[in-house]
Amino acid sequence: MSFNSVSEFLAMGGHGLYVWLSYGLGAGVIVANLILPKLSRNRLLAEQKRRLRREETA
């Protein structure tokens, strides 16, 4: 499939909304899969540090 202009490319033969939303959703899932585990790890490490400090003072 070839397109004669950028607007035709973005329209994707009348299916542009579906195509671009699908790409956006896919990119969002990939980004979430990269960021959420790091946030969870940081939260776990902070919790462990707090627990260690409490045990040392007790």
mmCIF file as Biopython writes it, N, C-alpha, C and O atoms, coordinates in Angstrom:
data_model
#
loop_
_atom_site.group_PDB
_atom_site.id
_atom_site.type_symbol
_atom_site.label_atom_id
_atom_site.label_alt_id
_atom_site.label_comp_id
_atom_site.label_asym_id
_atom_site.label_entity_id
_atom_site.label_seq_id
_atom_site.pdbx_PDB_ins_code
_atom_site.Cartn_x
_atom_site.Cartn_y
_atom_site.Cartn_z
_atom_site.occupancy
_atom_site.B_iso_or_equiv
_atom_site.auth_seq_id
_atom_site.auth_asym_id
_atom_site.pdbx_PDB_model_num
ATOM 1   N N  . MET A ? 1  ? 0.854   -1.170 0.000  1.0 0.0 1  A 1 
ATOM 2   C CA . MET A ? 1  ? 0.000   0.000  0.000  1.0 0.0 1  A 1 
ATOM 3   C C  . MET A ? 1  ? 0.901   1.235  0.000  1.0 0.0 1  A 1 
ATOM 4   O O  . MET A ? 1  ? 1.804   1.350  0.829  1.0 0.0 1  A 1 
ATOM 5   N N  . SER A ? 2  ? 0.656   2.142  -0.917 1.0 0.0 2  A 1 
ATOM 6   C CA . SER A ? 2  ? 1.427   3.380  -0.957 1.0 0.0 2  A 1 
ATOM 7   C C  . SER A ? 2  ? 0.483   4.562  -0.748 1.0 0.0 2  A 1 
ATOM 8   O O  . SER A ? 2  ? -0.703  4.504  -1.071 1.0 0.0 2  A 1 
ATOM 9   N N  . PHE A ? 3  ? 1.040   5.614  -0.208 1.0 0.0 3  A 1 
ATOM 10  C CA . PHE A ? 3  ? 0.254   6.799  0.092  1.0 0.0 3  A 1 
ATOM 11  C C  . PHE A ? 3  ? 0.833   7.965  -0.686 1.0 0.0 3  A 1 
ATOM 12  O O  . PHE A ? 3  ? 2.048   8.078  -0.847 1.0 0.0 3  A 1 
ATOM 13  N N  . ASN A ? 4  ? -0.043  8.826  -1.165 1.0 0.0 4  A 1 
ATOM 14  C CA . ASN A ? 4  ? 0.379   9.981  -1.951 1.0 0.0 4  A 1 
ATOM 15  C C  . ASN A ? 4  ? 0.677   11.198 -1.096 1.0 0.0 4  A 1 
ATOM 16  O O  . ASN A ? 4  ? 1.324   12.134 -1.565 1.0 0.0 4  A 1 
ATOM 17  N N  . SER A ? 5  ? 0.221   11.205 0.148  1.0 0.0 5  A 1 
ATOM 18  C CA . SER A ? 5  ? 0.467   12.347 1.022  1.0 0.0 5  A 1 
ATOM 19  C C  . SER A ? 5  ? 0.492   11.880 2.479  1.0 0.0 5  A 1 
ATOM 20  O O  . SER A ? 5  ? 0.094   10.765 2.813  1.0 0.0 5  A 1 
ATOM 21  N N  . VAL A ? 6  ? 0.969   12.767 3.309  1.0 0.0 6  A 1 
ATOM 22  C CA . VAL A ? 6  ? 1.035   12.459 4.734  1.0 0.0 6  A 1 
ATOM 23  C C  . VAL A ? 6  ? -0.373  12.301 5.307  1.0 0.0 6  A 1 
ATOM 24  O O  . VAL A ? 6  ? -0.599  11.440 6.157  1.0 0.0 6  A 1 
ATOM 25  N N  . SER A ? 7  ? -1.311  13.114 4.856  1.0 0.0 7  A 1 
ATOM 26  C CA . SER A ? 7  ? -2.677  13.017 5.377  1.0 0.0 7  A 1 
ATOM 27  C C  . SER A ? 7  ? -3.313  11.679 5.002  1.0 0.0 7  A 1 
ATOM 28  O O  . SER A ? 7  ? -4.082  11.122 5.785  1.0 0.0 7  A 1 
ATOM 29  N N  . GLU A ? 8  ? -3.005  11.161 3.819  1.0 0.0 8  A 1 
ATOM 30  C CA . GLU A ? 8  ? -3.498  9.834  3.441  1.0 0.0 8  A 1 
ATOM 31  C C  . GLU A ? 8  ? -2.864  8.756  4.324  1.0 0.0 8  A 1 
ATOM 32  O O  . GLU A ? 8  ? -3.525  7.797  4.722  1.0 0.0 8  A 1 
ATOM 33  N N  . PHE A ? 9  ? -1.577  8.929  4.625  1.0 0.0 9  A 1 
ATOM 34  C CA . PHE A ? 9  ? -0.899  7.982  5.500  1.0 0.0 9  A 1 
ATOM 35  C C  . PHE A ? 9  ? -1.535  7.974  6.886  1.0 0.0 9  A 1 
ATOM 36  O O  . PHE A ? 9  ? -1.779  6.909  7.454  1.0 0.0 9  A 1 
ATOM 37  N N  . LEU A ? 10 ? -1.806  9.167  7.432  1.0 0.0 10 A 1 
ATOM 38  C CA . LEU A ? 10 ? -2.411  9.252  8.755  1.0 0.0 10 A 1 
ATOM 39  C C  . LEU A ? 10 ? -3.839  8.713  8.764  1.0 0.0 10 A 1 
ATOM 40  O O  . LEU A ? 10 ? -4.280  8.147  9.764  1.0 0.0 10 A 1 
ATOM 41  N N  . ALA A ? 11 ? -4.558  8.882  7.671  1.0 0.0 11 A 1 
ATOM 42  C CA . ALA A ? 11 ? -5.934  8.401  7.582  1.0 0.0 11 A 1 
ATOM 43  C C  . ALA A ? 11 ? -5.987  6.885  7.434  1.0 0.0 11 A 1 
ATOM 44  O O  . ALA A ? 11 ? -6.983  6.265  7.809  1.0 0.0 11 A 1 
ATOM 45  N N  . MET A ? 12 ? -4.935  6.280  6.895  1.0 0.0 12 A 1 
ATOM 46  C CA . MET A ? 12 ? -4.843  4.827  6.710  1.0 0.0 12 A 1 
ATOM 47  C C  . MET A ? 12 ? -6.080  4.253  6.031  1.0 0.0 12 A 1 
ATOM 48  O O  . MET A ? 12 ? -6.642  3.255  6.483  1.0 0.0 12 A 1 
ATOM 49  N N  . GLY A ? 13 ? -6.491  4.884  4.960  1.0 0.0 13 A 1 
ATOM 50  C CA . GLY A ? 13 ? -7.632  4.372  4.203  1.0 0.0 13 A 1 
ATOM 51  C C  . GLY A ? 13 ? -8.927  4.369  4.988  1.0 0.0 13 A 1 
ATOM 52  O O  . GLY A ? 13 ? -9.780  3.507  4.773  1.0 0.0 13 A 1 
ATOM 53  N N  . GLY A ? 14 ? -9.085  5.311  5.888  1.0 0.0 14 A 1 
ATOM 54  C CA . GLY A ? 14 ? -10.304 5.396  6.683  1.0 0.0 14 A 1 
ATOM 55  C C  . GLY A ? 14 ? -10.217 4.645  8.005  1.0 0.0 14 A 1 
ATOM 56  O O  . GLY A ? 14 ? -11.156 4.689  8.799  1.0 0.0 14 A 1 
ATOM 57  N N  . HIS A ? 15 ? -9.120  3.965  8.250  1.0 0.0 15 A 1 
ATOM 58  C CA . HIS A ? 15 ? -8.952  3.197  9.482  1.0 0.0 15 A 1 
ATOM 59  C C  . HIS A ? 15 ? -7.914  3.819  10.407 1.0 0.0 15 A 1 
ATOM 60  O O  . HIS A ? 15 ? -7.442  3.159  11.333 1.0 0.0 15 A 1 
ATOM 61  N N  . GLY A ? 16 ? -7.556  5.061  10.177 1.0 0.0 16 A 1 
ATOM 62  C CA . GLY A ? 16 ? -6.494  5.718  10.931 1.0 0.0 16 A 1 
ATOM 63  C C  . GLY A ? 16 ? -6.741  5.757  12.429 1.0 0.0 16 A 1 
ATOM 64  O O  . GLY A ? 16 ? -5.820  5.531  13.214 1.0 0.0 16 A 1 
ATOM 65  N N  . LEU A ? 17 ? -7.968  6.038  12.833 1.0 0.0 17 A 1 
ATOM 66  C CA . LEU A ? 17 ? -8.264  6.109  14.260 1.0 0.0 17 A 1 
ATOM 67  C C  . LEU A ? 17 ? -7.943  4.778  14.935 1.0 0.0 17 A 1 
ATOM 68  O O  . LEU A ? 17 ? -7.280  4.756  15.972 1.0 0.0 17 A 1 
ATOM 69  N N  . TYR A ? 18 ? -8.404  3.678  14.362 1.0 0.0 18 A 1 
ATOM 70  C CA . TYR A ? 18 ? -8.153  2.356  14.930 1.0 0.0 18 A 1 
ATOM 71  C C  . TYR A ? 18 ? -6.663  2.030  14.923 1.0 0.0 18 A 1 
ATOM 72  O O  . TYR A ? 18 ? -6.125  1.537  15.915 1.0 0.0 18 A 1 
ATOM 73  N N  . VAL A ? 19 ? -5.999  2.308  13.801 1.0 0.0 19 A 1 
ATOM 74  C CA . VAL A ? 19 ? -4.577  1.979  13.669 1.0 0.0 19 A 1 
ATOM 75  C C  . VAL A ? 19 ? -3.751  2.755  14.675 1.0 0.0 19 A 1 
ATOM 76  O O  . VAL A ? 19 ? -2.942  2.163  15.389 1.0 0.0 19 A 1 
ATOM 77  N N  . TRP A ? 20 ? -3.933  4.060  14.752 1.0 0.0 20 A 1 
ATOM 78  C CA . TRP A ? 20 ? -3.101  4.877  15.632 1.0 0.0 20 A 1 
ATOM 79  C C  . TRP A ? 20 ? -3.426  4.665  17.103 1.0 0.0 20 A 1 
ATOM 80  O O  . TRP A ? 20 ? -2.532  4.741  17.946 1.0 0.0 20 A 1 
ATOM 81  N N  . LEU A ? 21 ? -4.694  4.400  17.428 1.0 0.0 21 A 1 
ATOM 82  C CA . LEU A ? 21 ? -5.021  4.055  18.808 1.0 0.0 21 A 1 
ATOM 83  C C  . LEU A ? 21 ? -4.381  2.723  19.200 1.0 0.0 21 A 1 
ATOM 84  O O  . LEU A ? 21 ? -3.924  2.562  20.332 1.0 0.0 21 A 1 
ATOM 85  N N  . SER A ? 22 ? -4.349  1.782  18.281 1.0 0.0 22 A 1 
ATOM 86  C CA . SER A ? 22 ? -3.713  0.485  18.555 1.0 0.0 22 A 1 
ATOM 87  C C  . SER A ? 22 ? -2.218  0.653  18.794 1.0 0.0 22 A 1 
ATOM 88  O O  . SER A ? 22 ? -1.666  0.072  19.729 1.0 0.0 22 A 1 
ATOM 89  N N  . TYR A ? 23 ? -1.569  1.441  17.958 1.0 0.0 23 A 1 
ATOM 90  C CA . TYR A ? 23 ? -0.137  1.703  18.162 1.0 0.0 23 A 1 
ATOM 91  C C  . TYR A ? 23 ? 0.099   2.406  19.501 1.0 0.0 23 A 1 
ATOM 92  O O  . TYR A ? 23 ? 1.026   2.060  20.234 1.0 0.0 23 A 1 
ATOM 93  N N  . GLY A ? 24 ? -0.733  3.383  19.811 1.0 0.0 24 A 1 
ATOM 94  C CA . GLY A ? 24 ? -0.585  4.114  21.068 1.0 0.0 24 A 1 
ATOM 95  C C  . GLY A ? 24 ? -0.794  3.219  22.276 1.0 0.0 24 A 1 
ATOM 96  O O  . GLY A ? 24 ? -0.040  3.295  23.246 1.0 0.0 24 A 1 
ATOM 97  N N  . LEU A ? 25 ? -1.809  2.376  22.225 1.0 0.0 25 A 1 
ATOM 98  C CA . LEU A ? 25 ? -2.070  1.456  23.324 1.0 0.0 25 A 1 
ATOM 99  C C  . LEU A ? 25 ? -0.923  0.468  23.479 1.0 0.0 25 A 1 
ATOM 100 O O  . LEU A ? 25 ? -0.501  0.176  24.598 1.0 0.0 25 A 1 
ATOM 101 N N  . GLY A ? 26 ? -0.420  -0.046 22.370 1.0 0.0 26 A 1 
ATOM 102 C CA . GLY A ? 26 ? 0.720   -0.962 22.426 1.0 0.0 26 A 1 
ATOM 103 C C  . GLY A ? 26 ? 1.941   -0.299 23.036 1.0 0.0 26 A 1 
ATOM 104 O O  . GLY A ? 26 ? 2.617   -0.895 23.875 1.0 0.0 26 A 1 
ATOM 105 N N  . ALA A ? 27 ? 2.229   0.918  22.627 1.0 0.0 27 A 1 
ATOM 106 C CA . ALA A ? 27 ? 3.369   1.652  23.179 1.0 0.0 27 A 1 
ATOM 107 C C  . ALA A ? 27 ? 3.159   1.920  24.670 1.0 0.0 27 A 1 
ATOM 108 O O  . ALA A ? 27 ? 4.104   1.839  25.454 1.0 0.0 27 A 1 
ATOM 109 N N  . GLY A ? 28 ? 1.932   2.237  25.059 1.0 0.0 28 A 1 
ATOM 110 C CA . GLY A ? 28 ? 1.629   2.474  26.466 1.0 0.0 28 A 1 
ATOM 111 C C  . GLY A ? 28 ? 1.857   1.232  27.319 1.0 0.0 28 A 1 
ATOM 112 O O  . GLY A ? 28 ? 2.379   1.327  28.429 1.0 0.0 28 A 1 
ATOM 113 N N  . VAL A ? 29 ? 1.471   0.075  26.807 1.0 0.0 29 A 1 
ATOM 114 C CA . VAL A ? 29 ? 1.672   -1.178 27.541 1.0 0.0 29 A 1 
ATOM 115 C C  . VAL A ? 29 ? 3.158   -1.469 27.685 1.0 0.0 29 A 1 
ATOM 116 O O  . VAL A ? 29 ? 3.606   -1.890 28.751 1.0 0.0 29 A 1 
ATOM 117 N N  . ILE A ? 30 ? 3.922   -1.250 26.630 1.0 0.0 30 A 1 
ATOM 118 C CA . ILE A ? 30 ? 5.370   -1.485 26.699 1.0 0.0 30 A 1 
ATOM 119 C C  . ILE A ? 30 ? 6.021   -0.556 27.711 1.0 0.0 30 A 1 
ATOM 120 O O  . ILE A ? 30 ? 6.852   -0.993 28.506 1.0 0.0 30 A 1 
ATOM 121 N N  . VAL A ? 31 ? 5.655   0.712  27.692 1.0 0.0 31 A 1 
ATOM 122 C CA . VAL A ? 31 ? 6.215   1.678  28.650 1.0 0.0 31 A 1 
ATOM 123 C C  . VAL A ? 31 ? 5.835   1.284  30.074 1.0 0.0 31 A 1 
ATOM 124 O O  . VAL A ? 31 ? 6.669   1.341  30.978 1.0 0.0 31 A 1 
ATOM 125 N N  . ALA A ? 32 ? 4.587   0.886  30.279 1.0 0.0 32 A 1 
ATOM 126 C CA . ALA A ? 32 ? 4.153   0.470  31.615 1.0 0.0 32 A 1 
ATOM 127 C C  . ALA A ? 32 ? 4.939   -0.752 32.078 1.0 0.0 32 A 1 
ATOM 128 O O  . ALA A ? 32 ? 5.298   -0.849 33.252 1.0 0.0 32 A 1 
ATOM 129 N N  . ASN A ? 33 ? 5.209   -1.686 31.164 1.0 0.0 33 A 1 
ATOM 130 C CA . ASN A ? 33 ? 5.975   -2.880 31.522 1.0 0.0 33 A 1 
ATOM 131 C C  . ASN A ? 33 ? 7.425   -2.558 31.832 1.0 0.0 33 A 1 
ATOM 132 O O  . ASN A ? 33 ? 8.101   -3.360 32.477 1.0 0.0 33 A 1 
ATOM 133 N N  . LEU A ? 34 ? 7.914   -1.433 31.402 1.0 0.0 34 A 1 
ATOM 134 C CA . LEU A ? 34 ? 9.269   -1.015 31.732 1.0 0.0 34 A 1 
ATOM 135 C C  . LEU A ? 34 ? 9.320   -0.240 33.039 1.0 0.0 34 A 1 
ATOM 136 O O  . LEU A ? 34 ? 10.264  -0.395 33.813 1.0 0.0 34 A 1 
ATOM 137 N N  . ILE A ? 35 ? 8.318   0.592  33.295 1.0 0.0 35 A 1 
ATOM 138 C CA . ILE A ? 35 ? 8.356   1.502  34.436 1.0 0.0 35 A 1 
ATOM 139 C C  . ILE A ? 35 ? 7.816   0.872  35.721 1.0 0.0 35 A 1 
ATOM 140 O O  . ILE A ? 35 ? 8.416   1.043  36.782 1.0 0.0 35 A 1 
ATOM 141 N N  . LEU A ? 36 ? 6.711   0.156  35.650 1.0 0.0 36 A 1 
ATOM 142 C CA . LEU A ? 36 ? 6.069   -0.351 36.865 1.0 0.0 36 A 1 
ATOM 143 C C  . LEU A ? 36 ? 6.954   -1.293 37.682 1.0 0.0 36 A 1 
ATOM 144 O O  . LEU A ? 36 ? 6.964   -1.177 38.908 1.0 0.0 36 A 1 
ATOM 145 N N  . PRO A ? 37 ? 7.695   -2.217 37.073 1.0 0.0 37 A 1 
ATOM 146 C CA . PRO A ? 37 ? 8.581   -3.056 37.892 1.0 0.0 37 A 1 
ATOM 147 C C  . PRO A ? 37 ? 9.671   -2.249 38.608 1.0 0.0 37 A 1 
ATOM 148 O O  . PRO A ? 37 ? 10.043  -2.579 39.734 1.0 0.0 37 A 1 
ATOM 149 N N  . LYS A ? 38 ? 10.180  -1.200 37.966 1.0 0.0 38 A 1 
ATOM 150 C CA . LYS A ? 38 ? 11.191  -0.362 38.617 1.0 0.0 38 A 1 
ATOM 151 C C  . LYS A ? 38 ? 10.600  0.368  39.810 1.0 0.0 38 A 1 
ATOM 152 O O  . LYS A ? 38 ? 11.241  0.464  40.857 1.0 0.0 38 A 1 
ATOM 153 N N  . LEU A ? 39 ? 9.387   0.884  39.668 1.0 0.0 39 A 1 
ATOM 154 C CA . LEU A ? 39 ? 8.728   1.557  40.781 1.0 0.0 39 A 1 
ATOM 155 C C  . LEU A ? 39 ? 8.461   0.588  41.921 1.0 0.0 39 A 1 
ATOM 156 O O  . LEU A ? 39 ? 8.649   0.925  43.090 1.0 0.0 39 A 1 
ATOM 157 N N  . SER A ? 40 ? 8.026   -0.605 41.580 1.0 0.0 40 A 1 
ATOM 158 C CA . SER A ? 40 ? 7.763   -1.620 42.593 1.0 0.0 40 A 1 
ATOM 159 C C  . SER A ? 40 ? 9.041   -2.005 43.322 1.0 0.0 40 A 1 
ATOM 160 O O  . SER A ? 40 ? 9.029   -2.166 44.543 1.0 0.0 40 A 1 
ATOM 161 N N  . ARG A ? 41 ? 10.133  -2.154 42.602 1.0 0.0 41 A 1 
ATOM 162 C CA . ARG A ? 41 ? 11.419  -2.501 43.204 1.0 0.0 41 A 1 
ATOM 163 C C  . ARG A ? 41 ? 11.878  -1.401 44.156 1.0 0.0 41 A 1 
ATOM 164 O O  . ARG A ? 41 ? 12.324  -1.682 45.269 1.0 0.0 41 A 1 
ATOM 165 N N  . ASN A ? 42 ? 11.768  -0.145 43.715 1.0 0.0 42 A 1 
ATOM 166 C CA . ASN A ? 42 ? 12.163  0.981  44.570 1.0 0.0 42 A 1 
ATOM 167 C C  . ASN A ? 42 ? 11.326  1.024  45.850 1.0 0.0 42 A 1 
ATOM 168 O O  . ASN A ? 42 ? 11.849  1.295  46.931 1.0 0.0 42 A 1 
ATOM 169 N N  . ARG A ? 43 ? 10.033  0.758  45.724 1.0 0.0 43 A 1 
ATOM 170 C CA . ARG A ? 43 ? 9.142   0.754  46.882 1.0 0.0 43 A 1 
ATOM 171 C C  . ARG A ? 43 ? 9.532   -0.376 47.845 1.0 0.0 43 A 1 
ATOM 172 O O  . ARG A ? 43 ? 9.546   -0.183 49.061 1.0 0.0 43 A 1 
ATOM 173 N N  . LEU A ? 44 ? 9.845   -1.550 47.298 1.0 0.0 44 A 1 
ATOM 174 C CA . LEU A ? 44 ? 10.255  -2.680 48.123 1.0 0.0 44 A 1 
ATOM 175 C C  . LEU A ? 44 ? 11.573  -2.387 48.844 1.0 0.0 44 A 1 
ATOM 176 O O  . LEU A ? 44 ? 11.707  -2.675 50.033 1.0 0.0 44 A 1 
ATOM 177 N N  . LEU A ? 45 ? 12.538  -1.817 48.132 1.0 0.0 45 A 1 
ATOM 178 C CA . LEU A ? 45 ? 13.820  -1.492 48.759 1.0 0.0 45 A 1 
ATOM 179 C C  . LEU A ? 45 ? 13.653  -0.457 49.876 1.0 0.0 45 A 1 
ATOM 180 O O  . LEU A ? 45 ? 14.278  -0.580 50.930 1.0 0.0 45 A 1 
ATOM 181 N N  . ALA A ? 46 ? 12.831  0.543  49.657 1.0 0.0 46 A 1 
ATOM 182 C CA . ALA A ? 46 ? 12.584  1.559  50.680 1.0 0.0 46 A 1 
ATOM 183 C C  . ALA A ? 46 ? 11.924  0.930  51.906 1.0 0.0 46 A 1 
ATOM 184 O O  . ALA A ? 46 ? 12.272  1.260  53.040 1.0 0.0 46 A 1 
ATOM 185 N N  . GLU A ? 47 ? 10.985  0.036  51.682 1.0 0.0 47 A 1 
ATOM 186 C CA . GLU A ? 47 ? 10.322  -0.646 52.790 1.0 0.0 47 A 1 
ATOM 187 C C  . GLU A ? 47 ? 11.320  -1.499 53.576 1.0 0.0 47 A 1 
ATOM 188 O O  . GLU A ? 47 ? 11.275  -1.523 54.805 1.0 0.0 47 A 1 
ATOM 189 N N  . GLN A ? 48 ? 12.204  -2.188 52.891 1.0 0.0 48 A 1 
ATOM 190 C CA . GLN A ? 48 ? 13.208  -3.017 53.561 1.0 0.0 48 A 1 
ATOM 191 C C  . GLN A ? 48 ? 14.186  -2.161 54.363 1.0 0.0 48 A 1 
ATOM 192 O O  . GLN A ? 48 ? 14.587  -2.545 55.462 1.0 0.0 48 A 1 
ATOM 193 N N  . LYS A ? 49 ? 14.572  -1.008 53.826 1.0 0.0 49 A 1 
ATOM 194 C CA . LYS A ? 49 ? 15.467  -0.103 54.554 1.0 0.0 49 A 1 
ATOM 195 C C  . LYS A ? 49 ? 14.803  0.389  55.837 1.0 0.0 49 A 1 
ATOM 196 O O  . LYS A ? 49 ? 15.434  0.432  56.893 1.0 0.0 49 A 1 
ATOM 197 N N  . ARG A ? 50 ? 13.518  0.763  55.740 1.0 0.0 50 A 1 
ATOM 198 C CA . ARG A ? 50 ? 12.785  1.204  56.940 1.0 0.0 50 A 1 
ATOM 199 C C  . ARG A ? 50 ? 12.708  0.079  57.967 1.0 0.0 50 A 1 
ATOM 200 O O  . ARG A ? 50 ? 12.882  0.320  59.161 1.0 0.0 50 A 1 
ATOM 201 N N  . ARG A ? 51 ? 12.453  -1.132 57.519 1.0 0.0 51 A 1 
ATOM 202 C CA . ARG A ? 51 ? 12.342  -2.275 58.419 1.0 0.0 51 A 1 
ATOM 203 C C  . ARG A ? 51 ? 13.691  -2.534 59.119 1.0 0.0 51 A 1 
ATOM 204 O O  . ARG A ? 51 ? 13.735  -2.794 60.321 1.0 0.0 51 A 1 
ATOM 205 N N  . LEU A ? 52 ? 14.780  -2.459 58.353 1.0 0.0 52 A 1 
ATOM 206 C CA . LEU A ? 52 ? 16.101  -2.665 58.945 1.0 0.0 52 A 1 
ATOM 207 C C  . LEU A ? 52 ? 16.420  -1.605 60.002 1.0 0.0 52 A 1 
ATOM 208 O O  . LEU A ? 52 ? 16.951  -1.920 61.067 1.0 0.0 52 A 1 
ATOM 209 N N  . ARG A ? 53 ? 16.086  -0.332 59.693 1.0 0.0 53 A 1 
ATOM 210 C CA . ARG A ? 53 ? 16.336  0.748  60.653 1.0 0.0 53 A 1 
ATOM 211 C C  . ARG A ? 53 ? 15.533  0.532  61.945 1.0 0.0 53 A 1 
ATOM 212 O O  . ARG A ? 53 ? 16.040  0.765  63.042 1.0 0.0 53 A 1 
ATOM 213 N N  . ARG A ? 54 ? 14.289  0.090  61.807 1.0 0.0 54 A 1 
ATOM 214 C CA . ARG A ? 54 ? 13.469  -0.173 62.986 1.0 0.0 54 A 1 
ATOM 215 C C  . ARG A ? 54 ? 14.038  -1.301 63.818 1.0 0.0 54 A 1 
ATOM 216 O O  . ARG A ? 54 ? 14.058  -1.229 65.047 1.0 0.0 54 A 1 
ATOM 217 N N  . GLU A ? 55 ? 14.506  -2.354 63.143 1.0 0.0 55 A 1 
ATOM 218 C CA . GLU A ? 55 ? 15.060  -3.504 63.871 1.0 0.0 55 A 1 
ATOM 219 C C  . GLU A ? 55 ? 16.383  -3.150 64.554 1.0 0.0 55 A 1 
ATOM 220 O O  . GLU A ? 55 ? 16.693  -3.690 65.616 1.0 0.0 55 A 1 
ATOM 221 N N  . GLU A ? 56 ? 17.163  -2.248 63.952 1.0 0.0 56 A 1 
ATOM 222 C CA . GLU A ? 56 ? 18.429  -1.849 64.559 1.0 0.0 56 A 1 
ATOM 223 C C  . GLU A ? 56 ? 18.219  -1.008 65.814 1.0 0.0 56 A 1 
ATOM 224 O O  . GLU A ? 56 ? 18.998  -1.104 66.763 1.0 0.0 56 A 1 
ATOM 225 N N  . THR A ? 57 ? 17.180  -0.193 65.826 1.0 0.0 57 A 1 
ATOM 226 C CA . THR A ? 57 ? 16.927  0.669  66.977 1.0 0.0 57 A 1 
ATOM 227 C C  . THR A ? 57 ? 16.221  -0.086 68.096 1.0 0.0 57 A 1 
ATOM 228 O O  . THR A ? 57 ? 16.279  0.342  69.249 1.0 0.0 57 A 1 
ATOM 229 N N  . ALA A ? 58 ? 15.574  -1.165 67.797 1.0 0.0 58 A 1 
ATOM 230 C CA . ALA A ? 58 ? 14.816  -1.908 68.814 1.0 0.0 58 A 1 
ATOM 231 C C  . ALA A ? 58 ? 15.694  -2.793 69.651 1.0 0.0 58 A 1 
ATOM 232 O O  . ALA A ? 58 ? 15.203  -3.480 70.547 1.0 0.0 58 A 1 
#
